[in-house]
């Protein structure tokens, strides 16, 4: 689950679950430690199942560590300085436990390692990709970093080909119908490797037509093809940076190009989205009120009453999930 925005990641769990609460998600990460927040797909922060961290880092870590080598050099961190910096971070965490970025920067500076500007976070990033650190408990509003081996029992890595095949399988079970280009876009891994991984599980796949283009589904979901459409639209309030809108090379099936800038204005930003049956129909935001939150929905066009009812259901579930009162405002006329 994309997790560069920690609160958005928690909300992303809500729309993919039933009965969970925000406190339950945080308990899974901080007390049960069944979920780990660290860098992975596309070199960005994700929530990962603890049992998957080992094989995922073995697959993604070397690629993104090497891809970031030039940027580290620009920050005064050549290979020797980077290796020394990672050792300093590891030793500081071993002695002192969870540390914030600022505290790690002080430890680096004391050892003569560049720590100003973005240098510290790039060294933390490198250490995370090498499976040495992950994010630990927050200290106020600041995340801390902790030794991964002190946080979870790391499962062994898979052989490279098996790891790529498992990644393709997991991706397709979550995002299908899709194609290998979508997998490469979502993962950030080389297209050639992803096509080979796709081919390695070809016997598990069904080819379908998606808006005039070939796409594939996993055979486990074959029953979906004959399932009648739901009588009411499936409405979701997706948070910012939601993984659904990051999962495909071409978003046009989910998001009309004429409205794309309102969701993805550039600079890596993905705004919260209102969806119905997978199509993005607008944006939404929440504002704190004295007695809870107000959910403000801004549709691209007038909404059908069935969609409005779905939004009301979503807002009620959001209130349950956050354990606070929530009210709804829709900045649009409603169609019959």
Buried (B, 14 or more C-beta within 10 A) or exposed (E): BBBBBBEBBBBBBBBBEEEBBBEBBBBBBBEEBEBBBBBBBBBBBBBBEBEBBBBBBBBBBEBBBEEBBEEBEEBBBEEEBBBBBBBBBBEBBEEEEBBBBEBBBEBBBEEEBBBEEBBBBBBBBBBBBBBBBBBBBBEEEEBBBBBBBEBBEBBEBBEBEBBBBBBBBEBBEBBBBBBBBBBBBBBBBEBEBBBBBBEBBEEBBBEBEBEEEEBBBBEEBEEEEEEEEEEEBEBBBBBBBBBBBBBBBBBEBBBBEEBBEBBBEEEEEBBBBBBBBEEBBBBBEBEEEEEBBBBBBBBBEEBBEEBBBBBBEBBEBBBBBBEBEBBBEBEBEEEE
